[in-house]
């Protein structure tokens, strides 16, 4: 009986640690979809690896690509929505979608 209790005490913490290790390896990764510029800004369009969410990293147009983004947007459900947002709010384009 004592052996079973010792095994329970040893196995539960080991399984717990293994579950944490395996969970950390399954994190989603984002990837760069496109880049562009407009007005006084430039952007990078990023997507989650499942292509369900897109977001923009936006910089003031400057020569140093290593600088931190000016802003990072919230997520959009499509790349089209994200690029329309950039065109309307940063590139100063007069698109029909901008008035919505």
C-alpha positions in Angstrom: 0.0 0.0 0.0 2.8 2.4 0.8 4.4 1.7 -2.6 1.2 2.9 -4.4 1.1 6.1 -2.4 4.7 6.8 -3.2 4.1 6.2 -6.9 1.1 8.5 -6.9 3.2 11.2 -5.3 5.9 10.8 -7.8 3.9 10.3 -11.0 1.5 13.3 -10.6 4.2 16.0 -10.4 6.1 14.4 -13.3 3.0 14.3 -15.5 2.2 17.9 -14.5 5.7 19.1 -15.6 5.5 17.2 -18.8 2.1 18.7 -19.7 3.5 22.2 -19.1 6.5 21.5 -21.3 4.4 20.1 -24.2 1.9 23.0 -24.0 4.6 25.6 -24.4 5.7 24.0 -27.7 2.3 24.4 -29.3 2.2 28.2 -29.3 0.9 29.9 -32.5 3.4 31.9 -34.6 2.6 35.0 -36.5 4.1 35.6 -39.9 4.7 38.6 -42.2 2.2 38.7 -45.1 3.1 42.0 -46.9 4.7 45.4 -46.6 3.9 48.8 -48.0 3.7 52.5 -47.4 1.5 55.5 -47.9 1.4 59.1 -46.7 4.1 59.5 -44.0 3.8 55.9 -42.8 4.9 52.4 -43.8 3.4 49.1 -42.6 3.9 45.4 -42.2 0.8 43.2 -42.4 1.0 40.2 -40.1 -1.2 37.1 -39.9 -1.6 34.4 -37.3 -0.5 31.0 -38.6 -4.2 29.9 -38.9 -4.9 32.9 -41.2 -7.9 33.9 -39.0 -6.5 37.2 -37.8 -4.5 40.0 -39.3 -2.9 43.1 -37.8 -0.7 45.9 -38.9 2.6 47.2 -37.5 2.8 50.8 -38.5 5.9 53.1 -38.5 6.5 56.7 -39.3 8.2 56.6 -42.7 11.9 56.7 -41.8 15.1 55.1 -43.0 15.7 52.7 -40.0 13.7 49.4 -40.4 15.0 48.3 -37.0 13.0 50.9 -35.0 10.0 50.0 -32.9 6.6 50.4 -34.5 4.8 53.6 -34.1 1.7 51.6 -33.4 0.3 48.0 -33.7 -3.4 47.7 -34.5 -6.0 45.4 -33.1 -6.8 42.4 -35.2 -8.9 42.3 -38.4 -10.7 39.3 -39.8 -9.2 39.8 -43.3 -6.1 41.3 -44.9 -8.4 43.5 -47.0 -10.0 45.1 -43.9 -6.5 45.7 -42.4 -5.2 47.4 -45.6 -8.4 49.5 -46.0 -7.9 50.7 -42.4 -4.3 51.7 -43.3 -5.3 53.5 -46.5 -8.1 55.4 -44.7 -6.3 56.3 -41.5 -2.6 56.6 -42.4 -2.2 56.9 -46.2 -4.9 59.6 -46.5 -6.6 57.9 -49.5 -10.1 58.9 -50.4 -11.7 55.5 -50.9 -15.5 54.7 -50.8 -14.8 52.4 -47.8 -13.3 55.2 -45.8 -16.6 56.9 -45.2 -18.2 53.8 -43.6 
